[in-house]
């Protein structure tokens, strides 16, 4: 990373600091409530298919950004999904979104490569511009969603 005021680490264990930071960042990502608790955070961090990277502001020690990378294998190859790209409001406009995206691209390359995918609503103009500037290409496809309730 070029900016020496920030550092990215993979979150490896659930703790109060990480849980509080994830809750704060999720609240800035969406007005929808996200039921994040220690049990869910632990399950995510223990998963071999989900990697959570945290961006820390070195002078304050505060976690100010995050990006989630999910993966699965298919007959058509390894797929990697970028999710939950968030920079704290107080740290936006410094190129940190680029930094997080470049970090996960490098991680995917180290882990064997594959297709790196993400989705973004058209209304998120700045995010869409960011992804396009990083080389992501818009695909012509339909995304369908079905909520399946637990039994």
N, C-alpha and C positions, 0 to 999 in steps of 0.2 A: 504494500500500500504506500502511495506517495505521501500522504498526509501524516506527518509524524505526531499529530495530536490524537490520533485514533488508532485502535487496534482491533482486529477481528479474531475471535476465538470460537471454536465449536463448544457449545454447552454440553457438558458431559454428565452433570448431576443436578438434580432438582434441589433448589434451596430457596430461602425466603427472598433473597435479592433478585434472583432470576425470575421467580414467580411474579414479584411486584413489577419488574421491568416489562415482562411479557404482557401482563394485564394492562399496564399503562400504554404500551405501544399498540396493542390490539384496539384499545379504546380510540386511538388516533386514526386507526385504519378504517374503522367502520362504526356506525352508530348502533349496529346490531350487537346485542349482548353475547359475549363469548364465555361459556361456563368453564373458565380455566381455574383449576385447583391443583394442589400439590400432587394428587394421585394421577391426574391426567398429564401434567407436565412430566412426571416420572415415567409414565408409560411411553410418552413421545420420545423422551431422551434415551430410554432403554431399547427402543426399536432400532433394528438394523436398517430399516427402510426409510427412516426420517432423520435428517441432520438439521440441527438448529444452530445457526451462527449468530453471535452477538457482537455488535459494534460498541466498543467502549471508548469513551472520551477519557484519554489518559490523565490530563490535569485534574479532573474531578473524580475519576474512577467510576463515573456513572455510565450505565448501559443506555445508549441513545439510539440504537437501531438494531434491527434483526432481519433475518431472511431464513426461510425454511426451504430445505431441499429434500424432496421425496423421490423415491426410486422404486422401480419394479421391472422385472424381466418378462418379456413377451417373445413369442415366436418371431416377431419382426425386429427384435433387438431390445437393448436396454433403454428405458425411458426415465428421464429425470424431470421432475416438476418443480418449478420455482413458485413458492407461495409466500404470503405474509411479508412482503417487502415493505418495511416501515422505517422511516427516520423520524425521530422526535422533532416536533415542530420547531424547537429552538435551535436545531442543528441542520435544518433544511437549507438548500441553496448552496451547499459547499461541495457538491459532486459526490456525496457519500452514497447515493443510490448507485451510481456508476461503480463505486468501489465495491459495494456488496455484490453486484452482478458479476463483476470481473472476478471476484473471489470465488463464487460458486462455479463459474466457468472453469477456472483453474482446478478446483477440487474435482469436478466431473472428469476433466482430462486425466488427472492423477489416478482416478478410480476406474479408468478404462474407457471413458468416453461414452457416447450415445446421444440420443436426441434430448435436447434441453428445451422444455416447453413451459409456457405460462399462459394465463388468460388475464384479461383486464377489460373492464367495462369501457365502452366508448366514451362515457362521461368523464372518465379519469384521464383527461387530456395530457397533463404533465407526465403521468406514469406511462402512457402510450408513447409519448415522444421519447422518454427515457429508453424504453425497450427497443424502439426502432433505432435510436442512435447507437445502441449496443449491438446492432446487427440482427436482432430478432425480426423475422419476417411474418407479416400477418397472413394467416391461412384462411382460405375460404372454406369454412366448415360450420356446421351447426353443433352447438353444445346443448345437450339435453340434461335436465336435472329431475330426479325423482326422489322425494323424501320418503324414506322407508322407516316407519316408527318401530321402536323396539317392542318385542312381545312381552 
